[in-house]
Amino acid sequence: MRTCQGVFTGPLVVAVGVLLACLCVSCLGQTEIAPEKAVTESEITAEGTVAFLAETGDELARVAVEIADDDATRSKGLMNRRSLPSMTGMLFVYEENRPRSFWMKNTYIPLDMIFLDRDGKIVNIVEKTQPLSVRSCRSVLPARYVIEVNAGFCEKYGVAVGGIVWLERF
């Protein structure tokens, strides 16, 4: 009667041992843990432009915007993006004019949030938001639109409450 004794002896045992040792050593050198969700999206899909006007009507700046006009895109917003190209942003469009509240959870980019009424008049600005914060960023007055741009944009271009914003949709 034949038995299996001795099948895993000799060169085969040495080869398997060396292979396992190599795998363990290569795993020990890995210190980076892969994130749950890869964050690669940073480009804006330009669907329109917004022009920021002073109360005098002079154009202050023009920005290419991605438009969030349904529940899914408004909920996602700029979350999980690691950068926002200069002179771009996101325009949130709502059906009705009412107080709005945003947070920065899962948003890695500091932003300026510009709240507009139904006529495109700037009614509130929240500047230099803190990334990843769950603190509420609210409009003071009812708003139908909200534009998010890189932090410091409003200060740099003189965008202020009382100004007007015009949208050109592609």
C-alpha positions, 0 to 999 in steps of 0.5 A, a space after each residue: 500500500 502506498 502512502 503520501 508520506 514524503 510527498 512534501 519533503 525535499 526541494 518542493 518544501 524549500 521552494 514553497 518556503 522561499 515563495 512564501 517568504 518573498 511574498 511576506 517581505 514584499 507585503 511588509 514594504 507596503 505602508 500605503 493603504 488604498 482609499 475606499 474610493 479613488 478620487 480622480 475627478 477634478 475637471 469640470 464638465 463645462 455646461 455653461 458660463 456665469 458672468 459676475 457683474 458689479 451693481 454698476 453692471 461692469 463685468 468682474 469675472 466670467 467662470 465656466 460652470 458644471 450645472 447641478 440641477 437635479 437631486 443626484 447632482 446637487 447631492 454630489 456637488 464637488 464632493 471627492 474632488 481634489 482640485 478645481 481648475 481656476 475660473 471654473 465652478 459649479 452652479 446649483 439650480 433649484 426650483 424655488 427661492 428659499 433659504 439654502 444650507 450646504 456643508 463641506 463633508 467629503 469636499 476637499 477644496 476650500 470654496 466661496 459659496 455665492 447665493 443668488 435669488 430668482 433674479 440672479 442677484 447675489 444675496 449672500 456669500 460664504 467665503 473660504 469654507 473649511 474643507 471636510 467640515 460638517 458646519 452648515 454654510 447658509 444663505 441669509 436670504 432665500 436663494 434659488 441658485 448657488 455657485 461654488 468657486 475656489 476660495 478667495 475668488 470673491 475677494 480677488 474679483 470684487 464679487 459682493 452682495 448686491 451684484 448680479 450674475 448672468 448665466 449662459 447655458 451651452 
